[in-house]
Amino acid sequence: MNSQVLSLVLSRLFVALITLVIVSFAVFFATTLLPGDTATILLGQAATPEAVEGLRKAMHLDEPALFRFLRWLVGLLQGDLGTSYANEMPIAALIAGRFVNTLKLAGVTALFSVPIALTLGITAAMLRGTLYDRIVTVITIGVISVPEFMVATSAALIFAVYLKWLPALSFANEVHSMTDLLRVYAMPVITLTFVVSAQMIRMTRAAVIETLNTPYVEMALLKGASRPRIVFRHALPNALGPIVNAVALSLSYLLGGVIIVETIFNYPGIAKLMLDAVATRDLPLIQSCAMIFCLGYLLLITIADIIAILSNPRLR
Amino acid sequence: MNDKITNWTRSDDAMVETAIRRGATRRELLHMMLAGGVAISAGGLVLGRAGKALAATPVSGGTLKAAGWSSSTADTLDPAKASLSTDYVRCCSFYNRLTFLDKSGTPQMELAEAIESKDAKTWTVKLKNGVTFHDGKPLTADDVVFSLKRHLDPSVGSKVAKIAAQMTGFKAVDKQTVEITLASPNADLPTILSMHHFMIVSDGTTDFTKANGTGAFVKEVFEPGVRSVGIKNKNYWKSGPNVDSFEYFAISDDNARVNALLAGDIHLAAAINPRSMRLVEAQGDGFTLSKTTSGNYTNLNMRLDMEPGNKRDFIEGMKYLVNREQIVKSALRGLGEVGNDQPVSPANFYHDANLKARAFDPEKAKFHFDKAGVLGQSIPIIASDAASSSIDMAMIIQAAGAEIGMKLDVQRVPSDGYWDNYWLKAPIHFGNINPRPTPDILFSLLYTSDAPWNESQYKSEKFDKMLIEARGSLDQEKRKAIYNEMQGMIAQEAGTIIPAYISNVDATTAKLKGLEANPLGGQMGYAFAEYVWLEA
């Protein structure tokens, strides 16, 4: 590790802390703007004024919201995420299992989508203007344009209902072997790979093409370097910055934005948890989820920056 | 399968089957089919299919997996807080009630051996012997007193606090006997006790995540917003359940729920969309659709104290202008039963089957509109997605009006804020009412002079008096006679048009047997897990 990377990491840590505090305040104010509170929402049609009053008291919702928020923040500093308003379970327990699920799905998806996207993006840039490049471009733009629920529902209809190759739900089935695992993850991973790869392919292709047009690549060509050597030795290291940033952005989406895939394949991840939390105005749970998304995003961006620095000869 | 018929679904089979049971002649049946657009040559095929009766004996074993439509972190195993169908299904599998409703809507004893009263005010509940909770503790009167009394505590947040408020005194007479005193006589107590919120829990329970009930399944897993798993209760006091374990979760996306059923991942998909019915039926005999009409309805309200509803002839004209058959066929896509302008649905024991729905008669409607002097005026009708299917219904009524020169202006307003801004307020608007277990609750909520939700501002002293009289009477025949008359009064006098009762359709694999319709709602009144079985 050189000093530049070290100072970057330190300054990022500092910025991350401040960002988290700002985000949590922003989320808190946004939450208080929402109409209704947990008591009125839990009671629904039975929400008579006395009933709401009684339940609020029992849930300690009669204390000022800011006070409850600050208490949660203090608890967080001591490593306690608090208790959910909606079901009185510890938030750490609610989040733990589902966060692991989300990480698993994101991990497996990254494992497939990143190599596929990089390969397609780089080869399309190398063979720019050829039939191959055009096919890749048309397909990627097509995939970007098709909404996620369409891909997911069609995949379920084709592979689960008509062909009966794969189960339609990812969670309801027991996993006994590696084949089971592959079968269960297949459809969510295919759907998510479709969604996140397209963006990465476009970015990779554009970044590589841009560096291929630079004078030093032309120089390498004039010196008689082979095509793979030009691309991998000279062009790619300089294009890596924007590429890893695109990858990081796509992966951060996998951490918190896969609500549609979670719903359609009944996969209990953290995105749906956040949605439930907002629907029931469950402040501690909303805050905890928001912190996780925020932290995940900052972490990925920092890693992307470090990779960019280490790979770029001029920044090293 | 049905080669020559294109618009015939299995719900029509059910219709034909009911007609055969009622003793319809072949001529009548063929007439029914012609009305449904079926060619005569196909008639024999349909009759053969509908006549196939399934006699079967329960089979033990297997893991039952079913999916509802809504679930969140607010899922609860506390019966008092249960708010979604998912909660009802879970509570029914882990707990028992004192009574439950059978398919005819009559209360039957569950944990109670007998519920008796001489004056409908003081009730004695005798409990069954030999019932134990999952933790081994025997069921006693104290548990029942605790379970009922907690609804009165505002900090519990009970959904039925208002209904429970009439229970003013609870006494454990001995280990097996409870005495309940009501604020005023109410003969419906056994039916009220069959509501899902009145499940019996163990005395002193504060942590409901253990689901320590007396029910058919013992809780193994419960993750709010994810799933629950119950294992067969080996010491269950009834016979059953048939299956070894029961897993329940929700898939909120309609298509995904149906796909999961068709792919064989689940045995039951609750409340499927009418559009998905064809997809399920196209799969052949491997799947079954079962329809439940439990009393939910969307109605057109005309306030009797505002223009133009204060003109009697306008109300009469509107009642003739509504084409109820067409509303069921197009607006509800066949998933409904024609209604007769009163809120007690055919699923209810007290429904008056002799009260016929008013026939669609544009000529008579025109006559009344002419008399009221409203022809040629433009009359606004407020409809919204908030009241399900109301926009389609409004369109059908509007089109019928246009035929006779009655100009109805359908104003479509957003769902958000509909219940606060338009419902009960606009002169002509749509409402949507959820099923309620007794006529008494429906009438006192919607039609008495002091009813909080009196949608058409219907006021009748005679009606109010009859309600009190029926409530306190223990003579069932007499009550039925009074409720019949009251249904007639609402249909004739009130300004509410109830064109249809909306049905709910559950789809199951054909392997799942024993599922019956129940007036408390779909999925066999949410209690199917205990009764169904899986054929190998």
Chai-1 contact restraints between the chains, C-beta under 6 A:
chainA,res_idxA,chainB,res_idxB,connection_type,confidence,min_distance_angstrom,max_distance_angstrom,comment,restraint_id
A,G44,B,S83,contact,1.0,0.0,6.0,A-B,restraint_1
A,A46,B,K159,contact,1.0,0.0,6.0,A-B,restraint_2
A,E50,B,P154,contact,1.0,0.0,6.0,A-B,restraint_3
A,A51,B,P154,contact,1.0,0.0,6.0,A-B,restraint_4
A,A51,B,A161,contact,1.0,0.0,6.0,A-B,restraint_5
A,G54,B,P154,contact,1.0,0.0,6.0,A-B,restraint_6
A,G54,B,S155,contact,1.0,0.0,6.0,A-B,restraint_7
A,L55,B,G157,contact,1.0,0.0,6.0,A-B,restraint_8
A,A58,B,S155,contact,1.0,0.0,6.0,A-B,restraint_9
A,A86,B,T73,contact,1.0,0.0,6.0,A-B,restraint_10
A,A86,B,A74,contact,1.0,0.0,6.0,A-B,restraint_11
A,N87,B,T73,contact,1.0,0.0,6.0,A-B,restraint_12
A,N87,B,P224,contact,1.0,0.0,6.0,A-B,restraint_13
A,T153,B,N255,contact,1.0,0.0,6.0,A-B,restraint_14
A,A156,B,N259,contact,1.0,0.0,6.0,A-B,restraint_15
A,A160,B,N259,contact,1.0,0.0,6.0,A-B,restraint_16
A,A160,B,A263,contact,1.0,0.0,6.0,A-B,restraint_17
A,V161,B,N259,contact,1.0,0.0,6.0,A-B,restraint_18
A,V161,B,L262,contact,1.0,0.0,6.0,A-B,restraint_19
A,V161,B,A263,contact,1.0,0.0,6.0,A-B,restraint_20
A,P167,B,D265,contact,1.0,0.0,6.0,A-B,restraint_21
A,A168,B,N259,contact,1.0,0.0,6.0,A-B,restraint_22
A,A168,B,A260,contact,1.0,0.0,6.0,A-B,restraint_23
A,A168,B,A263,contact,1.0,0.0,6.0,A-B,restraint_24
A,A168,B,D265,contact,1.0,0.0,6.0,A-B,restraint_25
A,L169,B,A260,contact,1.0,0.0,6.0,A-B,restraint_26
A,L169,B,D265,contact,1.0,0.0,6.0,A-B,restraint_27
A,A172,B,D265,contact,1.0,0.0,6.0,A-B,restraint_28
A,T263,B,S252,contact,1.0,0.0,6.0,A-B,restraint_29
A,T263,B,D253,contact,1.0,0.0,6.0,A-B,restraint_30
A,I264,B,D253,contact,1.0,0.0,6.0,A-B,restraint_31
A,I264,B,A256,contact,1.0,0.0,6.0,A-B,restraint_32
A,N266,B,I251,contact,1.0,0.0,6.0,A-B,restraint_33
A,P268,B,V226,contact,1.0,0.0,6.0,A-B,restraint_34
A,D276,B,S72,contact,1.0,0.0,6.0,A-B,restraint_35
A,D276,B,T73,contact,1.0,0.0,6.0,A-B,restraint_36
A,D276,B,G225,contact,1.0,0.0,6.0,A-B,restraint_37
A,T280,B,A74,contact,1.0,0.0,6.0,A-B,restraint_38
